[in-house]
């Protein structure tokens, strides 16, 4: 995995924005469209705001979600709330090209199938997302692939539901669709993540982040998150 270390979270966010912008330009030149899957978290909000200042072919960019909490529209727990605030208010992306996970649906299982159809329409069948952005939790989770949850064993669907984690059920991309993506961009900041970074790089199957494919992956860290790595 290509690993880059930056001084702080602001520099990581700027570095990630630069990577995304470059991949967007390449994808649009090659295929006429760029589809990016975005995770939640504070550093991604910084990253998206930084992305607004990059040279991006916004009219051809589509944003999908890596995961989302099952919560009402506008709830502060929703990743979508912050995604829209971070991107729509700063970048000229058409609002209809941000594709929200349908977590408000009455039937969440059917909603997973519906969102799979969205991915199929944007990325082919089976879908190959251009870039998937991932974070890393202090417990080794990524997306909403949660330690001990049955969702980590789902290999026959692109989207699945979790049990309750931090007071919410979630909808998440699964390993097959993440690992099929053209680029995987890890954005990891903070000292609390440092113990998990070596395990991520080692592909440790005992943490949910471990089985994520590494051949097309890039890991951006700040100094705090990289503290457990050998120089």
C-alpha positions in Angstrom: 0.0 0.0 0.0 1.3 3.5 -0.9 1.6 5.3 2.4 2.2 9.0 2.9 2.6 10.8 6.2 1.7 14.5 6.7 2.3 16.9 9.6 -1.3 17.2 10.8 -5.0 16.6 9.9 -5.2 19.8 7.7 -2.3 18.6 5.6 -3.9 15.1 5.3 -7.1 16.7 4.2 -5.4 18.8 1.6 -3.4 15.8 0.4 -6.5 13.7 0.1 -8.3 16.4 -1.9 -5.4 16.6 -4.3 -5.5 12.8 -4.9 -9.3 12.8 -5.4 -9.1 15.7 -7.9 -6.4 13.9 -9.9 -8.4 10.7 -10.0 -11.6 12.6 -11.0 -9.8 14.2 -13.9 -8.4 10.8 -15.1 -11.8 9.1 -14.7 -13.7 11.7 -16.6 -11.2 11.7 -19.4 -11.3 7.9 -19.6 -15.0 7.1 -18.9 -16.9 10.4 -18.9 -17.8 10.2 -15.2 -16.2 10.0 -11.7 -18.0 8.2 -8.9 -16.6 8.7 -5.4 -17.8 6.9 -2.3 -17.3 9.0 0.9 -17.2 7.9 4.6 -18.2 10.1 7.5 -16.0 11.8 10.1 -14.4 15.2 10.8 -11.3 14.8 8.6 -13.4 13.9 5.6 -15.4 17.1 6.1 -12.1 19.0 5.9 -11.1 17.0 2.9 -14.3 17.8 1.0 -14.0 21.5 1.8 -10.4 21.4 0.5 -11.6 19.5 -2.6 -13.8 22.5 -3.5 -10.7 24.5 -4.2 -9.2 21.9 -6.5 -9.5 21.6 -10.3 -12.4 19.1 -10.5 -14.8 18.4 -13.4 -17.8 18.8 -11.1 -20.5 18.4 -13.7 -19.3 14.8 -14.2 -18.8 13.9 -10.5 -21.2 11.7 -8.6 -20.9 11.1 -4.8 -22.2 8.0 -3.1 -22.0 7.0 0.5 -19.8 4.4 2.0 -22.1 4.1 5.1 -24.9 5.8 6.9 -26.6 5.7 10.2 -30.3 4.8 10.2 -31.7 8.1 11.4 -34.1 10.8 10.2 -33.3 13.4 7.5 -31.2 16.2 8.9 -30.2 14.4 12.0 -26.8 15.4 13.2 -25.9 11.7 13.4 -26.3 11.4 9.6 -23.2 11.5 7.5 -25.3 13.0 4.7 -26.0 16.1 6.7 -22.3 16.9 7.0 -21.5 15.7 3.4 -24.0 18.2 2.0 -22.7 21.0 4.3 -19.1 20.3 3.4 -19.5 19.9 -0.4 -22.7 21.6 -1.6 -22.0 24.9 0.1 -18.4 25.0 -1.3 -18.3 23.2 -4.7 -20.5 23.5 -7.8 -21.5 19.9 -7.8 -25.2 19.4 -9.0 -27.2 18.4 -5.8 -28.8 15.5 -7.6 -25.4 14.0 -8.1 -25.0 13.4 -4.4 -26.8 10.0 -4.0 -27.9 9.4 -0.4 -28.3 6.0 1.1 -32.1 5.5 1.6 -31.9 4.9 5.3 -35.3 6.6 5.9 -37.1 3.8 4.0 -39.7 1.7 5.8 -38.0 -1.5 4.6 -34.3 -1.2 5.1 -33.5 -4.5 3.5 -35.2 -3.4 0.3 -33.5 -0.1 0.6 -30.1 -1.9 0.4 -31.2 -3.5 -2.9 -32.4 -0.1 -4.2 -29.1 1.5 -3.4 -27.3 -1.4 -5.2 -29.3 -0.4 -8.2 -28.1 3.1 -7.9 -24.5 1.8 -7.8 -25.2 -0.4 -10.8 -26.6 2.5 -12.8 -23.5 4.6 -12.1 -20.7 2.1 -12.0 -21.8 -1.0 -14.0 -23.0 -4.4 -12.8 -21.2 -5.5 -10.7 -20.3 -1.9 -9.8 -16.7 -0.7 -9.9 -16.6 2.6 -8.0 -13.8 4.9 -9.1 -12.6 5.9 -5.6 -13.7 4.7 -2.2 -12.6 6.9 0.7 -12.2 5.0 4.0 -11.4 5.9 7.6 -10.1 3.7 10.4 -11.7 3.4 13.8 -9.8 2.9 17.1 -11.4 -0.5 17.2 -10.2 -1.4 13.7 -13.6 -0.8 12.0 -13.9 0.8 8.6 -17.0 1.9 6.7 -19.6 0.3 9.0 -17.8 -3.0 9.0 -17.9 -3.5 12.7 -16.0 -5.9 15.0 -18.1 -8.9 15.8 -21.0 -7.9 13.5 -22.4 -10.3 11.0 -22.0 -7.7 8.3 -18.3 -8.6 8.1 -19.4 -12.0 6.7 -21.6 -10.6 3.9 -19.9 -11.5 0.6 -22.9 -11.9 -1.7 -24.3 -8.4 -1.6 -22.9 -4.9 -2.2 -24.9 -3.2 0.6 -25.9 -4.6 4.0 -27.3 -3.6 7.4 -25.5 -3.8 10.7 -26.7 -4.4 14.2 -26.8 -1.6 16.7 -23.4 0.2 17.0 -22.9 3.3 19.0 -26.7 3.5 19.4 -27.6 3.2 15.7 -28.0 0.6 13.1 -26.2 1.4 9.8 -26.2 0.7 6.1 -22.8 0.0 4.6 -20.9 -1.0 1.6 -19.5 -4.5 2.0 -16.1 -6.0 1.2 -16.8 -7.2 -2.3 -17.8 -3.7 -3.7 -15.1 -1.9 -1.7 -12.4 -4.3 -2.9 -13.6 -4.0 -6.5 -13.1 -0.2 -6.5 -10.5 1.3 -8.8 -8.8 3.3 -6.0 -9.1 2.9 -2.2 -8.1 6.1 -0.3 -7.5 5.7 3.4 -7.5 9.0 5.4 -6.5 8.4 9.0 -5.7 11.0 11.6 -5.3 11.1 15.4 -3.2 9.2 18.0 -6.1 7.0 19.0 -5.8 5.3 15.5 -2.1 4.6 15.8 -2.3 1.1 17.3 -4.5 0.0 14.4 -2.4 1.4 11.5 0.3 -1.4 11.6 -2.5 -4.0 11.7 -4.1 -2.4 8.7 -0.9 -2.5 6.8 -0.3 -6.1 7.8 -3.8 -7.1 6.5 -4.7 -8.4 9.9 -7.9 -10.4 9.4 -8.8 -10.0 13.1 -9.8 -6.4 12.5 -12.5 -5.4 10.0 -10.1 -3.1 8.1 -7.7 -5.9 7.5 -9.4 -7.7 4.6 -9.6 -4.6 2.5 -7.6 -5.0 -0.7 -4.2 -3.2 -0.8 -3.1 -3.4 -4.4 -4.9 -0.2 -5.4 -4.9 1.5 -2.0 -3.3 4.6 -0.7 -2.9 5.5 3.0 -2.6 9.1 4.1 -1.7 9.6 7.8 -0.8 12.5 10.1 2.1 12.1 12.4 -0.1 11.2 15.4 -1.7 8.3 13.5 1.7 7.1 12.2 3.3 7.0 15.6 3.3 3.2 15.7 5.1 2.8 12.4 8.8 2.1 12.2 10.8 4.8 10.5 
